[in-house]
Amino acid sequence: MSKKIGLFWLKDDFRVIKNYALAEATNNHDQVVVFYLYKKDLFENQIAQKWWVSRSLEEFKKKLDEFNISLEIIKVNSYQVFFEELLKKDNFSIYWNKTYEPKYLNFDELLSKKLTSKNIEFKICKGNALNEHNEVKKSDSTPFKVFTPFWRTAEKLYLEKVPTKNRSILKRKKKITFFKNILNEKKILPDKKWYIKFEKFWQPSEEKALLELKNFIKSRIENYSDARNFPSIIGTSKLSPFIKHGQIHVETIWEECNKIKKKGVSKFLTEIGWREFNHSLINNFPHMLKGNYSKKFDKFPWEKNQRLLLAWKKGLTGYPIVDAGMRELYSIGWMHNRVRMIVGSFLVKHLLINWKEGEKHFKNCLLDYNEANNVSGWQWVAGCGADAAPYFRIFNPILQGEKFDKEGEYVKKWVPELKNVPKKFIHRPWELKDEKIIKIGKDYPKPIVIHEKARERALKAFQII
């Protein structure tokens, strides 16, 4: 055991199981301190996640207390400035897990050089992924641009490895403090009380993540392939916020799923594959983080219309399935995956509003916001991404609603003003002429665009690319 202090830099790693860098610190040092750097401007446009991070810190602090390990939160304006000050000391070794976004990987490289020049011991461990972001390549060593061959190769590569066995925290440490001016996790909470609604739906802890996985495998994974498309039932895993913030490692999900022989396992693990594919994309084609992956979309005639954009954000488009999705998002910080595609298609193809506006709004509202998934997902919907949906694929929000929410249960849950509308009209309420039930234009808005006309306009606009 080293007499130096072992520092673990906590990022999206709120777990003990398969937290490789934390395991290294605790196995190599008698004294360990976990620290989290709170960079306020990082969360200026992702308000919902401030709540999840605050609660995650609170829960993880309790977990680490069991091992006599301190969790210290430091408010910083710049990672670089923080580490320049830290590197003036030499009584520590430092460990952290990779975060697979270019800005973090680039900073890893910068920090590694500085630590090496100061002769400070450090170790960067594998992050929350099955394979490293740069491992899955075609036979000619170029990156994949299409998902199916990527995932086929990625699965084979992962199965050929012997996944790193978790080294757990073996014994209680001697608790110490290391940093000054430590921030209380409650100071991270958003000023806006919007997050209070989240408390009813989520418990950001490792224990809850493991329980959700267990329940999903036991009760729902077998029917996942079909049930995942119906937003009125709990057919998905709802693990995405826990994966994003590292309450559970994707290796744990892989291992637990592959212990059983149920038909939904392969389809579910494909979603893990999409996440890996998206991280590969943003690192191999970083230009897509700021613009279109497909450059021909740079000349697309997007329209700026704040009135329509605001109606979309507020769930007042007049299309029930779209409005239900947008209200679900605002209420619980999450949206059903099928509905994400529907509302995304509506914004970019019915309203011809730039996908970046949708990406920005989701970033602010989603508890599971992940840069790779969000940017790639929006570009998939818009048709300008890698392996994207074709531009002429325009979801009909009426038919999508009638197919995937036939009884209107999802719509009535999130759009209560439609609760008395008969099933026949629930996805086209403007056709109901009984004003005793609902007055369109007063109780619920008229459609802000007419589907058929919007579709024609979109197809015409897409012809120029």
GIBEL-V142970 format. One record per backbone hydrogen bond with DSSP energy under -1.0 kcal/mol. NH is the residue of the N-H (numbers start at 1). CO is the residue of the C=O. Records with the same first field share a line. If there is no record, write none. Layout:
NH: CO ; CO
This chain:
2: 28
5: 91
6: 31
7: 93
8: 33
9: 95
10: 35
13: 11
14: 245
15: 13
19: 16
23: 19
24: 20
25: 21
26: 22
27: 23
28: 24
29: 25
30: 2
33: 6
34: 70
35: 8
36: 72
38: 74
42: 39
43: 40
46: 43
48: 364
50: 47
52: 48
53: 49
54: 50
55: 51
56: 52
57: 53
58: 54
59: 55
60: 56
61: 57
62: 58
63: 59
64: 60
65: 61
67: 64
68: 65
69: 64
72: 34
74: 36
76: 38
82: 78
83: 79
84: 80
85: 81
86: 82
87: 83
88: 85
89: 86
93: 5
94: 121
95: 7
96: 123
98: 125
101: 99
104: 101
105: 101
106: 102
107: 103
108: 104
109: 105
110: 106
111: 107
112: 108
113: 109
114: 110
115: 111
116: 112
117: 113
118: 114
119: 116
120: 115
123: 94
125: 96
129: 127
135: 132
138: 142
141: 138
150: 146
151: 147
152: 148
153: 149
154: 150
155: 151
156: 152
157: 153
158: 154
159: 155
160: 156
173: 67
174: 30
183: 73
187: 184
188: 185
196: 193
197: 194
198: 195
200: 197
201: 198
202: 198
205: 203
209: 205
210: 206
211: 207
212: 208
213: 209
214: 210
215: 211
216: 212
217: 213
218: 214
219: 215
220: 216
221: 216
224: 221
227: 223
228: 224
229: 226
230: 227
233: 230
235: 233
243: 239
244: 240
245: 241
247: 242
248: 242
253: 249
254: 250
255: 251
256: 252
257: 253
258: 254
260: 257
265: 262
268: 264
269: 265
270: 266
271: 268
273: 269
274: 270
275: 271
276: 272
277: 273
278: 274
279: 275
280: 276
281: 277
282: 278
283: 279
284: 280
285: 281
288: 285
289: 286
290: 287
291: 287
294: 384
297: 294
298: 295
300: 297
302: 300
303: 352
309: 305
310: 306
311: 307
312: 308
313: 309
314: 310
316: 311
323: 319
324: 320
325: 321
326: 322
327: 323
328: 324
329: 325
330: 326
331: 327
332: 328
333: 329
340: 336
341: 337
342: 338
343: 339
344: 340
345: 341
346: 342
347: 343
348: 344
349: 345
351: 346
353: 347
357: 354
359: 355
360: 356
361: 357
362: 358
363: 359
364: 360
365: 361
366: 362
367: 333
374: 370
375: 371
376: 372
377: 373
378: 374
379: 375
380: 376
381: 377
382: 378
383: 379
384: 379
385: 379
389: 380
393: 390
394: 392
400: 396
401: 397
402: 398
403: 399
404: 400
405: 401
408: 405
412: 408
413: 409
414: 410
415: 411
418: 415
419: 416
421: 418
425: 422
428: 425
431: 428
432: 429
435: 433
437: 434
438: 434
441: 444
442: 439
443: 439
444: 439
448: 317
454: 450
455: 451
456: 452
457: 453
458: 454
459: 455
460: 456
461: 457
462: 458
464: 461
465: 462
